[in-house]
């Protein structure tokens, strides 16, 4: 008998290792996580586009695209680097507006032109200040020189989007024009002369608008339209005969009885002329 016949044979079993593509693999989880993250970012983006303003979106875009500003227009800061070092990690574009910030300082404005919205606001503020100054001057002048006659009772002023409106109107027994004509009374001449002197210190354009009271509808020839225009024209003649340059008067109009000042359309209070110091064109 062979001496090696009782020795058990050696069996080598080789196992094949899977490549992770079976049921228990993990690669698909990474891909799915990336997909879910991308979808979440997409829906966040859609929500932000719908829930934010253009300026807010600009700020968000600047936040995710940080830059090291070397100019006040880009960074919106004070001084060359907004008080920070050029290597400061916090010094990034803040709003992307720079000199067109909502409340820019003189240093920011000196670095670049204002944005259109801010420029309009600044122009509006300058106009308001100039027109209010004229209004205050007019009232002071009327109180100092006309206190005896108290003709300023015929004047009201108001600041509107159109400009400074100085309204002259009839009072009982004290009309601006003689009868139902366009001939100015002495009262009107004094008032227009005073207002022309005040208007002459500025360069704004001027508009004139005439209004009259309503007349009975039974009249064959209702004078409201020609009379309102004629009275505005008469005031134009008085202004141009003084210190005021004729080219500053931009328009002369009449509105007849279409814009009454009081409920009673036939009241004398509706007889009035508006002298409008217009705002400067942008």
Buried (B, 14 or more C-beta within 10 A) or exposed (E): EEEEEEEEEEEEEEEEEEEEEEEEEEEEEEEEEEEEEEEEEEEEEEEEEEEEEEBEEBBBEBEEEEEBBEEBBBBBBEEBBBEBEEEEEEBBBBBBBBBBBEEBEEEBBEBBEBBEEBEEEEBBEEBEEBBEBBBEBBBEBBEEEBEEEEBBEBBBBEBEEBBBBBBBBBBEEBBBBEEEEBEBBEBBBBBBBBBBBBBBEBEBBBBBBBBBBBBEEEEEEBBBBBBBBBBBBBBBEBBBEBEBEEEBBEEBEBBBBEEBBEEEEEBBBBBBBBBBBBBBEE
